[in-house]
Amino acid sequence: MKCLILIYAVLVLLFDGYLHPLTIMVPLPLASGGALIGLVVSGESLGFYALIGIVMLMGLVTKNSILLVEHCPTAMKACAAIRNRLLR
């Protein structure tokens, strides 16, 4: 639990706010839950290779969340500029 708080604190410092780090960390339990459901459905055990895969999944989900959080404001500005041009 302390590790999650530390990661959240570092993300708060990086993004200068409390909302963006929360949107980055929310998909992590959802992804791990999906991985566990996938293991149960396929009948596989939670072995060493499955744990390595789950750790890799956490890294990919975190990276994707960070990219989306960084890209959304620039995309919104571009849409606003196009909307202003169309309304003129």
VENKA-V721931 format. One record per pair of residues at least 12 apart in sequence whose ideal C-beta (glycine too) atoms are under 10 Angstrom apart, sorted by the first residue. I is the first residue (numbers start at 1). J is the second residue. D is the distance in whole Angstrom. If there is no record, write none. Layout:
# VENKA-V721931
I_J_D, I_J_D
This chain:
# VENKA-V721931
4_25_7, 4_28_9, 7_21_8, 7_24_9, 7_25_7, 7_28_10, 7_62_9, 8_21_5, 8_22_8, 8_24_9, 8_25_6, 9_21_9, 11_23_10, 11_24_6, 11_25_7, 11_62_10, 11_66_9, 11_69_10, 14_66_9, 15_66_9, 15_69_7, 15_70_9, 19_69_9, 20_65_9, 20_66_9, 20_69_5, 20_70_9, 20_72_10, 20_73_10, 21_65_10, 21_66_10, 21_69_9, 23_65_7, 23_66_10, 23_68_8, 23_69_6, 23_72_10, 24_61_9, 24_62_7, 24_63_10, 24_64_10, 24_65_4, 24_66_6, 24_68_9, 24_69_6, 25_61_10, 25_62_8, 25_65_8, 26_65_8, 27_58_9, 27_61_5, 27_62_8, 27_64_8, 27_65_6, 27_68_10, 28_57_9, 28_58_6, 28_61_6, 28_62_7, 28_65_8, 29_58_10, 30_61_8, 31_54_8, 31_57_6, 31_58_7, 31_60_8, 31_61_5, 31_62_9, 31_64_10, 31_65_10, 32_54_6, 32_55_10, 32_57_7, 32_58_7, 32_61_9, 34_54_10, 34_57_9, 34_61_10, 35_50_8, 35_51_10, 35_53_7, 35_54_5, 35_57_6, 35_58_9, 36_50_9, 36_54_8, 38_50_9, 38_53_10, 38_54_10, 39_53_9, 39_54_9
